[in-house]
Amino acid sequence: MIVDYHMHLRDPGERVVHTLEAVERFVEVASARGVDEIGFSEHVYYFRQTRSVWTLEYQTERCVYELDAYVDVVLEAKRQGMPVKLGLEVDYVGARQGELAALLEPYPWDYLLGSVHWIDGLAVDQQPGLWARAPVGMSPGCWRRDWMPTASSRARKCAGER
């Protein structure tokens, strides 16, 4: 069985879109490419309900979508028999991890992908060669410091990025 569980619902113009039609497009393309099942793992910081845990402007300015709408559309696709899973890409938020876990707990996730996109406020996945230009105190050790709690958190069902 071939699967891809790291997809973000976007329209052809790369805009965030949480509609059944968008899910259907992804399923059709996946099927045409021989992928048996796909999972949607939208970035957790895109949802208004999680606004209280973010501190960086990049995150807070993106908290505009409704988590319930995202969940509902993927669950409807599953109900219709589409080969999809409901997931979320969840960043480690340090001391606020318990708050984030409580916000996500009521939803019927098939999986959660643990991610570290920022270390000490620095985006680690947006610029090639970041480590060569990083301040002396910023090292792969910082990544391990933030990734290890993410990977071992009970809020995760799967660790999978960065």
ZIKAJO-V101595 format. One record per pair of residues at least 4 apart in sequence whose C-alpha atoms are under 6 Angstrom apart, sorted by the first residue. I is the first residue (numbers start at 1). J is the second residue. D is the distance in whole Angstrom. If there is no record, write none. Layout:
BEGIN
I,J,D / I,J,D
END
This chain:
BEGIN
2,35,5 / 2,36,5 / 3,35,6 / 3,36,6 / 3,37,5 / 3,38,6 / 4,38,5 / 5,38,5 / 5,39,4 / 6,41,6 / 7,40,5 / 7,41,6 / 8,40,6 / 8,41,6 / 8,42,5 / 9,16,6 / 9,17,6 / 10,14,5 / 10,15,5 / 10,16,5 / 10,17,5 / 11,15,5 / 18,70,5 / 19,73,6 / 20,73,6 / 30,35,5 / 31,35,5 / 37,83,5 / 37,84,6 / 38,84,5 / 39,84,5 / 39,85,4 / 39,86,6 / 40,86,6 / 40,87,5 / 41,87,4 / 41,88,4 / 41,89,5 / 42,88,5 / 42,89,6 / 43,89,5 / 44,89,6 / 44,90,5 / 45,59,6 / 45,63,6 / 46,62,5 / 46,63,4 / 46,65,6 / 47,63,5 / 47,64,6 / 47,65,5 / 47,66,6 / 47,67,6 / 48,63,4 / 48,64,5 / 48,65,6 / 51,63,6 / 57,61,6 / 68,72,6 / 77,82,5 / 78,82,5 / 78,84,6 / 85,110,6 / 86,109,5 / 86,110,5 / 87,109,6 / 87,110,6 / 87,111,5 / 87,112,5 / 88,112,5 / 89,112,6 / 89,113,5 / 90,113,6 / 90,114,5 / 90,115,6 / 91,115,5 / 91,116,5 / 92,150,5 / 93,97,5 / 101,105,6 / 101,155,6 / 111,157,5 / 112,156,5 / 112,157,5 / 112,158,6 / 113,158,5 / 113,159,5 / 113,160,6 / 114,150,6 / 114,159,5 / 114,160,6 / 115,161,5 / 117,123,6 / 117,124,6 / 118,122,5 / 118,123,4 / 118,124,6 / 130,134,6 / 134,138,6 / 143,147,6 / 144,148,6 / 149,153,6 / 151,159,5
END
